Amino acid sequence: MKNEKPMTRITSEELKSRKTLHESRTDWGKVDAIPEDELNRLIADDPDEGKGVLEIDWSKIEPVSRPAKKMVNLRLDSDMLAWFRDTGRGYQTRMNAVLRAYYEQAKDARG
């Protein structure tokens, strides 16, 4: 998933002038003015509401033991690295998963 917000740079003076690092830009007065039933309807109609939530039967989940991870230096093509980084936090874990999938397939092919 590519980050949809462009990166912005601010000066240290601008940073210090903010109330918090995560200052809200939401107009809470506007939100508070919406009747509760209308607000609930808007939330229910949100196409993104509930996305990513899976119903999982945890009783069927079996723990998987993986080998310990090791720190390595690795030279990668810059465009490939940029693509993985653009997928967001955890990109190194996803890279490991891709390599593991290749490893498992190659291992199975060899017999």
N, C-alpha and C positions, 0 to 999 in steps of 0.2 A: 504494500500500500504506500503510494507516494505521498509525501507530506504536501498538503494542499496549500498551506500558508507560506508565503515567501519569507525568507529570512530578513529580519530588519536589524539594523545596527543602531545602538543608542550610545550616547556619551555617558561617562561616569556621572556627570552632573545631572543628566536626565534620569539616570537610574536612582540617584540619591533623592531626587525630588518626588519619586513615586512613593505612595503610602506603603505598598508592599511590592514584592517582586511579581506577585500574581494579581495585580490590581484588576478588578472586574470592570468590564466595559458594558455590562448589562444595565439597562435602564430599569431598575427594580421598581420605580414608581409606576412605570407603564405596566409591568407584570402584575403588581399589586392591584392595579385598577381593573384587571380582567376578572370577571366573576368566576368563582371556583368551578362551576359546571362547564363554562366555556373553556377554561384552562385545561380541565380534564379531557374535554373533547379534542382540543388541539394536541395534547400529549398522545391520546389514543390514535389520532390520525397521522402521527409522525411516522413516515416510512422507515426511519432508522430505529424507532423504538423496538427494543427487544432483539435487535440484530446481534448475532454473536453469542446469544444465550442458547445453550444446548441442553436438552433433557438427557441426562446421563444416568444409566443404571449402574451405580457405583458398586453394587454387589458382584458384578461380573468383571470388574477391573482387577487385573493382576499386576503387582509391582514388577517393574522391569529393572534389572540391574545392568548398568552400563559400565564400561571401564572408566577409570579416573581420567579426567582431562589433563592435558599437558600444555604448557605455554610454549608456543613456537613462533619463530619469525617465518613469514611466508610471503613471497612476492606474487602479487596478483595483478591481472590486467586492471587498469584504473577504471575503465567503464564498467566492468563487472563488479568491482568493489563499490563503486558509486551506486549501482543499481541495488545491491544488497543493503547498503546504508540507507537508501531512500525508503526501504521497506519499514524502517523505524527501529525502535528499541528491540534488542534481541536478534539483530541481524547475524551476529556471529554464531548463535545457536542454530539459526536457519541454515547458515552455510555448512555447519557441522552435519545437520540433518540431510542436506543434499549429498555431501560426501559419503555419509553412512548409507544412504539409499543406493548409491553407485556401488559401494563396497559390498553390500548385501547381494545385489544383483550379480555382480561379477563373481562373488564367492559361490553363489548358487549355480552359475553357468559353468564353473570349473568342476563342479561335482563334488 
